[in-house]
Amino acid sequence: MLGRTLDRYVAGHFLRYYLYALAAFIAIYLVVNFIETVGKFLQKGTDVGTIASYYLYMIPFVVKWVNPIAVLLGVLFCISILGKGSEITAMKASGVSLYRVFAPLVVLGTLIGFGVWVFGETVVPYANERCVAIKKWVFDGLDREAMLKVNDYSASLSGNLILYTGQMDAFNGRMSRPTLISFDPGDPGLAVERVDAAVGEYLDGEWHFYGCEVRTFGPEGQELTLVEVQEMVVPIVEAPGEFAIEARTAEDMTYGELAAHIERMERAGKDPAKELVELDLKISVPLANLIVILIGAPLAIRTARSGTALGFGMAVLLGFVLWGFIAVGRAFGQRGVISPFIAAFLPNILFGLAGIFLIRRVNR
């Protein structure tokens, strides 16, 4: 009974300060962004509804990225206030260890981290794509059709195929100057057929090429035949929507979509270092919501008598250090200096080890 009461008491304090901090960070971010961009919206004569939609669609992105700092602030305020009121001392005098005091915070950090991951897989990609679309539409004069056109497109496709096009229009399901190369399944480096066309079009679930030259090749790479064909159906199973992913950023994709995009890049011989880092960040950023509790709770115990101002300053400092590590790791990972995994998870590893060390120290 005492355990449940303790859990509710600690969890209630934490959630109150966490939600206050999260709301404050969202408000600050939106106000700063509003000051920077509202003039541009007004210059373009944008209606109020579109402006409001832009900032509403921005909120999920903000929630995902500032949430760990809000969690950290919630922990520091929660433990600091309990400690300042001698409630932590009373709990310890009743035989309750600090491990037990921290337990509901760890559980909540895990649940929040999982919730942020689910949020990042469902709401964030859609909202971020819409936010970027509004910005490009208003500021750059691009509509959705223009945003789904990619010049000099190339991709490795299912069935041992590689596609090159002058332009991929995923919105209308059209390609200009496509070249489709088929490779021998037993020898991925051996091209057996190449189709050069003037135009490609997606009709009734199939890709049709028009104005084609079809070449076949022998085992030594020599050209065996050359046939001109006015129209042919090519064995591309990917629909236009799968090519549209090329026009999106990593933040606009789910984990599965980004992983599939990376696989296509690798098959096409492209370097996916940047995308691999972003893929790992989709796990490490939600995990940071748990990690900051491990380091924030023991630090709050050590500074409980120093006041909430110090706790706030420490949270901001730790937040900057955490995101500084993430920014540096991301930059090094994208340039191939360190592995994508290390680039994304090193901040969590360092903060986690420091947190475990501090928890052991304060529990003595």
C-alpha positions in Angstrom: 0.0 0.0 0.0 2.8 2.4 1.0 4.6 1.5 -2.3 1.6 2.5 -4.4 1.1 5.7 -2.5 4.7 6.6 -2.9 4.6 5.9 -6.7 1.5 8.0 -7.1 3.0 10.9 -5.1 6.4 10.9 -6.9 4.8 10.4 -10.3 2.2 13.1 -9.7 4.9 15.6 -8.9 7.0 14.6 -11.9 4.2 14.7 -14.4 3.1 18.1 -13.3 6.5 19.7 -13.8 7.2 17.7 -16.9 4.0 18.9 -18.6 4.6 22.5 -17.5 8.1 22.4 -19.0 6.9 20.7 -22.2 4.2 23.4 -22.7 6.7 26.1 -22.0 9.2 24.8 -24.6 6.6 24.4 -27.2 5.3 28.0 -26.6 8.9 29.4 -26.7 9.7 27.6 -29.9 6.5 28.6 -31.7 6.8 32.3 -30.6 10.4 32.5 -31.8 9.5 30.8 -35.1 6.4 33.0 -35.4 8.5 36.2 -35.0 10.9 34.9 -37.7 8.4 33.8 -40.3 5.1 35.7 -39.8 6.4 38.7 -41.9 7.1 36.4 -44.8 3.6 34.9 -44.6 2.0 38.4 -44.5 4.1 39.5 -47.5 2.7 36.6 -49.5 -0.8 37.4 -48.5 -1.3 34.1 -46.8 -4.7 33.5 -45.1 -4.9 33.0 -41.4 -6.0 29.4 -41.7 -2.9 28.4 -43.6 -0.6 30.3 -41.1 -2.4 28.5 -38.2 -2.0 25.1 -39.9 1.7 25.7 -40.4 2.3 26.3 -36.7 0.0 23.5 -35.6 1.8 21.0 -37.9 5.1 22.2 -36.4 4.1 21.1 -32.9 4.7 17.3 -33.2 8.3 17.9 -34.5 8.9 20.2 -31.5 7.4 17.7 -29.0 9.7 15.0 -30.3 12.9 17.0 -30.0 12.4 19.0 -26.8 10.7 16.2 -24.9 14.0 14.9 -23.3 14.8 18.3 -21.9 11.2 18.6 -20.6 11.6 15.2 -18.9 14.9 16.4 -17.4 13.4 19.5 -16.0 10.5 17.5 -14.6 12.8 15.2 -12.8 15.0 18.0 -11.4 12.1 20.0 -10.1 10.3 17.0 -8.7 13.3 15.6 -6.8 14.6 19.1 -5.8 11.3 20.1 -4.3 10.8 16.8 -2.5 14.3 17.1 -1.1 13.9 20.7 -0.1 10.8 19.8 1.9 12.7 17.0 3.6 10.3 14.5 2.1 13.2 12.5 0.6 14.8 12.4 4.0 11.5 11.2 5.5 11.2 8.5 2.9 14.8 7.3 3.6 14.1 7.3 7.4 11.1 5.0 6.7 13.4 2.5 5.1 12.6 3.5 1.5 15.8 3.4 -0.6 16.5 6.0 -3.3 16.3 3.2 -5.8 12.6 2.8 -4.8 12.0 6.5 -5.0 13.5 6.7 -8.5 11.5 3.6 -9.7 8.3 5.3 -10.8 10.4 7.9 -12.6 12.2 5.2 -14.5 8.9 3.6 -15.4 7.5 6.9 -16.6 10.6 7.7 -18.5 10.3 4.3 -20.3 6.7 4.9 -21.1 7.3 8.4 -22.3 10.2 7.2 -24.5 8.0 4.6 -26.0 5.2 7.1 -26.5 7.6 9.5 -28.2 8.7 6.7 -30.5 5.2 5.8 -31.5 4.4 9.5 -31.9 7.5 9.8 -34.1 6.3 6.9 -36.3 2.8 8.0 -36.7 2.1 11.7 -36.2 5.5 13.4 -36.8 6.1 12.2 -40.4 2.7 13.3 -41.6 2.7 16.6 -39.7 6.3 17.5 -40.7 5.6 16.7 -44.3 2.6 19.0 -44.3 4.5 21.8 -42.5 7.3 21.6 -45.1 4.7 21.5 -47.9 3.0 24.7 -46.6 6.4 26.4 -46.3 7.5 25.5 -49.8 4.1 26.4 -51.2 4.0 29.8 -49.6 7.7 30.8 -49.7 8.9 29.1 -52.8 5.7 29.0 -54.9 5.8 25.2 -55.2 2.7 23.1 -55.2 2.6 19.4 -54.2 3.0 18.3 -57.8 6.3 20.2 -58.1 7.6 18.9 -54.8 7.2 15.3 -55.9 9.4 15.8 -59.0 13.0 14.7 -58.7 15.6 15.4 -61.3 18.4 12.9 -62.2 16.7 10.2 -60.3 18.3 6.7 -59.8 17.3 3.7 -57.8 17.9 0.0 -57.4 14.6 -1.8 -57.7 13.2 -5.3 -57.0 14.1 -8.0 -59.5 17.8 -7.1 -60.0 16.9 -3.8 -61.8 18.5 -0.4 -61.7 16.5 2.7 -63.0 17.9 6.0 -64.1 15.6 8.9 -65.3 16.0 12.5 -66.3 13.1 13.3 -64.1 10.8 11.3 -61.8 7.4 12.7 -61.4 5.9 10.7 -58.6 2.8 12.9 -58.4 1.6 12.1 -62.0 3.4 8.7 -62.3 5.6 9.7 -65.2 9.3 9.4 -66.0 11.3 11.4 -68.6 14.2 9.7 -70.5 14.1 6.5 -68.3 16.8 3.8 -68.6 16.1 0.4 -67.0 19.0 -2.1 -66.7 18.4 -5.7 -65.8 21.2 -7.8 -64.2 21.9 -11.5 -64.1 20.6 -12.9 -60.7 23.6 -15.2 -60.5 26.0 -12.4 -61.3 24.8 -9.0 -60.0 27.5 -7.2 -61.9 26.5 -8.6 -65.3 24.0 -6.5 -67.2 21.8 -8.7 -69.5 19.3 -6.1 -70.9 19.0 -2.3 -71.1 15.9 -0.4 -72.1 16.2 3.3 -73.1 12.9 5.1 -73.5 11.7 8.6 -74.2 8.9 8.5 -71.6 7.6 6.2 -68.9 4.0 6.2 -67.6 2.2 4.4 -64.8 -1.1 3.0 -66.1 -3.5 0.4 -64.5 -0.8 -0.8 -62.0 2.0 -1.2 -64.6 4.8 0.9 -66.0 4.7 1.5 -69.7 7.7 2.8 -71.6 7.3 4.6 -74.9 9.9 5.1 -77.7 12.1 2.4 -76.6 15.5 0.9 -77.6 16.0 -2.5 -76.1 19.5 -3.9 -76.0 20.6 -7.4 -74.8 24.2 -8.2 -73.7 26.3 -11.4 -73.7 28.4 -12.8 -70.8 31.4 -10.6 -71.8 29.2 -7.5 -71.8 29.1 -7.4 -75.6 25.9 -6.1 -77.2 23.9 -8.9 -78.8 20.7 -7.3 -80.1 19.2 -3.9 -80.5 15.4 -3.7 -81.1 13.2 -0.5 -81.3 9.8 -0.8 -79.6 7.1 1.8 -79.6 5.5 0.7 -76.4 6.3 -2.0 -73.8 5.4 -2.9 -70.2 8.5 -3.1 -68.1 8.9 -5.3 -65.0 9.0 -2.5 -62.4 6.8 -3.5 -59.5 7.3 -0.3 -57.5 4.3 2.2 -57.6 4.9 6.0 -58.0 4.2 6.4 -54.3 7.3 4.4 -53.5 9.4 6.7 -55.7 7.9 9.8 -54.0 10.0 9.0 -50.9 13.0 10.4 -52.7 11.4 13.9 -52.4 11.0 13.6 -48.6 13.4 14.1 -45.8 14.3 11.6 -43.2 12.1 13.4 -40.7 9.1 12.9 -43.0 9.6 9.1 -43.1 8.8 6.3 -40.6 11.5 4.0 -39.5 10.4 1.3 -42.0 10.2 3.8 -44.8 13.6 5.1 -44.1 15.1 1.6 -43.8 13.6 0.7 -47.2 14.9 3.9 -48.7 18.4 3.1 -47.4 18.3 -0.4 -48.9 17.4 1.1 -52.3 20.3 3.6 -52.0 22.7 0.8 -51.2 21.5 -1.3 -54.2 22.0 1.7 -56.4 25.5 2.2 -55.2 24.8 5.4 -53.2 26.3 6.3 -49.9 23.6 6.2 -47.2 25.7 7.5 -44.3 23.5 10.5 -43.6 20.3 8.4 -43.8 21.8 5.6 -41.5 22.5 8.2 -38.8 18.9 9.6 -39.1 17.6 6.0 -38.9 19.5 5.3 -35.6 18.4 8.7 -34.2 14.8 7.6 -34.6 15.6 5.2 -31.8 18.1 7.1 -29.7 16.1 10.3 -29.4 13.1 8.5 -27.8 15.5 6.5 -25.6 17.0 9.8 -24.3 13.8 10.4 -22.4 14.7 7.5 -20.1 18.5 8.3 -20.0 17.9 11.9 -18.8 16.0 10.5 -15.8 19.0 8.3 -14.8 21.3 11.3 -14.7 18.7 14.0 -13.6 17.4 12.2 -10.5 20.7 11.7 -8.6 21.9 15.2 -9.6 18.7 16.6 -8.1 19.3 14.8 -4.9 22.8 16.4 -4.6 21.5 19.9 -5.3 18.2 19.7 -3.5 19.2 22.2 -0.9 20.5 24.7 -3.4 17.1 25.8 -4.7 15.0 25.3 -7.9 16.9 28.1 -9.8 20.1 25.9 -9.7 18.0 22.9 -10.8 16.6 24.9 -13.7 20.1 26.1 -14.7 21.5 22.6 -14.5 18.7 21.2 -16.7 19.3 23.8 -19.4 23.0 23.1 -19.2 22.6 19.4 -19.5 20.1 19.8 -22.3 22.6 21.9 -24.3 25.3 19.3 -23.6 23.1 16.5 -24.7 22.0 18.2 -28.0 25.6 19.3 -28.5 26.7 15.7 -28.4 23.9 14.7 -30.7 24.7 17.5 -33.2 28.5 16.7 -33.2 27.8 12.9 -33.5 25.3 13.5 -36.3 27.9 15.6 -38.2 30.7 13.1 -37.8 28.4 10.2 -38.6 27.1 11.8 -41.8 30.7 12.4 -42.9 31.7 8.7 -42.2 34.1 9.7 -39.5 32.4 7.4 -37.0 29.8 4.7 -37.4 26.1 5.7 -37.6 25.3 3.7 -34.4 28.0 5.5 -32.4 27.0 8.9 -33.8 23.4 8.4 -32.7 23.8 6.5 -29.4 27.1 7.8 -27.9 25.3 10.7 -26.0 22.9 8.2 -24.5 25.7 5.8 -23.6 27.7 8.6 -21.9 24.8 10.1 -20.1 23.5 6.6 -19.1 26.8 5.5 -17.6 27.2 8.8 -15.8 23.6 8.4 -14.4 24.2 4.9 -13.1 27.4 6.0 -11.4 25.6 9.0 -9.7 22.7 6.8 -8.6 25.1 4.4 -6.9 26.9 7.3 -5.2 23.8 9.0 -3.8 22.3 5.8 -2.6 25.2 5.0 -0.3 
